[in-house]
């Protein structure tokens, strides 16, 4: 999106539709997929998370949040971001925002695969709900925001995975980042087959792509 531009409903509708098509190509949008329970909601007013470009409740919502109309597992995209002011909007790619938030929705709908998963801890250096920075070299993260905590590292890496249709970048040489990519591929393959938890045992090496 252009700097200073507000998000309109048609823009969000188009971005969400495009991302859902990407998810479908990965097998994440089948009738059995829990991800289809997630609604992408355009919010005319600024939202309580002042700096959030978008957000997904991937934890249970309180009675107050539910009374205000929020539901766990849904994605909320504000028309404008409160911390950026009405004329200073700088959201970047709206599709990337939606891709990122779908990762959090995935964690809500598939807790055994992600937030209660030992392979997740092994790949991302801590549990999904750890809520603190994980050390590692810059090359182990796809963005600066990914460094803030495992949940955001997962969401940022998933965002790139979906954007690339699951095709691993040639320059992805860091071993830690390759483990994250392999974990996400395994999760995607499991969901595409209708599974809700990772199969026991060591995964087979992924074929080169």
C-alpha positions, -999 to +999 in steps of 0.1 A: +000+000+000+011+036-006+023+055+024-005+076+040-033+055+025-061+041+047-072+005+042-106+004+025-130-025+027-126-034-011-088-034-006-090-058+023-115-080+006-092-083-024-061-090-003-079-116+018-093-133-013-058-134-028-042-149+003-070-175+007-062-186-029-026-190-019-036-210+011-058-232-011-028-239-034-010-251-003-039-274+008-048-252+037-082-242+025-099-276+021-134-282+035-118-300+065-094-271+073-102-253+105-086-222+090-118-217+071-135-208+104-115-176+105-132-144+094-111-114+082-128-083+096-124-047+085-125-023+114-135+013+106-122+027+139-087+024+153-082-007+174-070-011+211-036-024+199-023+010+189+007-002+168-009-033+153-012-033+115-037-062+121-042-087+149-057-121+156-069-133+190-049-166+192-058-168+230-092-171+246-111-138+246-124-124+278-161-117+284-155-080+278-138-087+244-166-110+234-192-083+244-174-059+222-177-083+193-143-099+192-139-136+187-108-158+191-095-171+158-107-141+138-084-116+120-090-078+125-076-052+102-081-016+112-088+011+086-059+031+101-033+024+127-036+046+158+001+049+165+008+061+129-016+090+131-043+097+105-019+109+078+012+089+085+000+054+076+027+031+064+015-005+063+035-019+035+020-050+018-016-056+030-014-091+017+017-097+039-003-084+069-031-109+062-006-138+056+010-130+090-023-129+108-034-162+093-004-178+109-017-167+143-051-181+133-034-213+125-019-215+159-054-210+175-071-236+154-043-262+155-028-259+191-014-295+191+005-288+159+019-254+170+015-241+205+017-274+223+043-289+199+078-300+209+090-298+173+079-261+173+102-255+204+131-272+186+126-252+155+119-217+170+140-219+202+110-216+226+073-223+230+048-203+210+036-185+241+070-178+255+066-140+248+103-130+249+131-125+225+150-156+213+188-151+206+203-160+173+221-146+144+204-122+120+204-148+093+181-170+114+152-146+110+132-135+080+127-100+095+135-078+125+100-083+139+105-121+138+133-117+164+108-104+191+093-137+202+087-173+188+050-165+180+060-136+157+090-155+143+065-183+133+041-158+118+067-139+098+083-171+085+048-184+076+041-152+058+071-157+035+063-194+031+028-185+018+040-157-003+064-180-021+039-209-024+061-231-001+091-227-024+122-223-003+144-194-012+178-204-026+196-180-002+180-197+028+213-212+041+211-206+078+205-240+096+182-225+122+160-208+096+160-240+075+146-259+105+118-233+109+110-236+072+109-274+074+087-273+104+062-251+086+062-273+056+055-303+078+026-285+095+012-275+061+015-310+048-002-324+079-032-301+077-035-306+039-039-344+047-066-336+072-044-341+103-044-321+135-011-333+151+023-342+137+029-379+131+051-396+156+088-403+147+113-384+127+100-367+096+113-379+062+138-354+046+119-330+023+125-334-014+144-305-029+122-277-044 
